[in-house]
Amino acid sequence: MHEIAVVGAGPYGLSIAAHLRKRGLSFRIFGPAMDTWISHMPKGMCLKSDGFASDLYDPDGALTLKKYCAERGIPYADMGLPVRLDTFTEYGLAFRDRLVPELENKKVVGIKRTPEGFSLTLDSGETFSARRVVLAVGVTHFEYLPDNLSHLPEQFLSHSARHREVAQFKGRNVVVLGGGASALDLAGLLQEAGANVQLVARKRELKFHSKPTGKPRSWWKKLRHPDSGLGPGLRSRLFANVPWAFRFLPESLRIDVVKRTLGPSGGYFIHDMVMGKVPLHLGCTIERAEVQGNNLRLHLKGSDGSATELVAEHVIAATGYKVDLKRLSFLSDELRSEIRTASGAPVLSRGFESSVPGLYFAGLAAANNFGPVMRFAFGAGFAARRISAALAKASARQRSQVPAAQYAVNEK
């Protein structure tokens, strides 16, 4: 019987493990390190988050992104200098090597509940027990595809998370669906790679972050639009700094806020790769798609009622992620049915514990409980502190009960 199992080794899983290690708690952690970022993000992209908001977290701040870049001679700035994807992934691997050497590069393929806790099965065939389990599985389990496109074969449709490399689309006709960072990054990179790319988005206007001026902001602008790990603005500052308070809002309001806050937008650095170079179909939705030989015929409807047809060889849906526990196929049906949910996501306690005692969720799956910050790496610090504290208390309670149980046995 192991004390704790952590499933997932991205910014959340690694940060949680680093906190558990500091507290001296016994745990095992599983998964390919930084897998979402290494395997499911396109090469050449940059993070939208500022440098100071792109850390992984340990209690002592032993290896921040700033310290890592200083050690390696990599250009860095807290704000104003984009963080390259390869820099961030290499930093995550260095964090693993230095602060979470326990990581096992194995996948958890089965979890079921037992009287003592949970039984976990690995892809190596090993089965073991743990009293408590933390699921920090990231976003790729929750890829969302529009219902009216889901019937298309993989030859013609894919999610943006499936494209680490874009060179395969050179010379091909590709439509990117979406108006957020993933869509804009892919459209720009596809255009650079020589693809004939077009962008379709529901919004009538694309949004990009403002380009830094290099000049200090006035005290008045700082007061009205304070900086935060989620960008400037009072709302963003509140969501970033006090996620614990978000839980006190009514459930329906929380769900609506998570859907609407920090909507689709691209980094300022992608603007010139898209605007004026990629044909745009804004204020449009794809009503239906038909396969015709080796091509797709896409029927678009504009917000003004107009109709347009596009012919393409492939559609990349950069349509984001939607939490649905049914997508976590490694959870047994019985265990999944015991988890209380709201809008597909687990309902969590202040310590990130679900309605199943001993089962915790971190990252995107916790957003409806702790706010939009859980959609970003910046939220890993709060999650790691809260979850490690909750697990420490649970372990202390467990230890305090053991002597009493042993005493009762001895008396008999």
Secondary structure, DSSP 8 states (H G I E B T S, - for coil): -EEEEEE--SHHHHHHHHHHHHTT--EEEES-TTHHHHHSS-TT-B-SS-GGGS----TT-TT-HHHHHHHHT----SSSS--BHHHHHHHHHHHHHHH-TT-B---EEEEEEETTEEEEEETTS-EEEEEEEEE---SGGGB---TTTTTS-TTTEEEGGG-S--GGGTTSEEEEE-SSHHHHHHHHHHHHTT-EEEEEESSSS--B-----SS---HHHHHHS---TT-SSHHHHHHHH-HHHHTTS-HHHHHHHHHHSS-S-B-GGGHHHHTTTS-EEETEEEEEEEEETTEEEEEEEETTS-EEEEEESEEEE---B---GGG-TTB-HHHHHHS-EETTEE---TTSB-SSTTEEE-GGGGHHHH-GGGGSGGGHHHHHHHHHHHHHHHHHHHHHHHHHHHHHHHH-
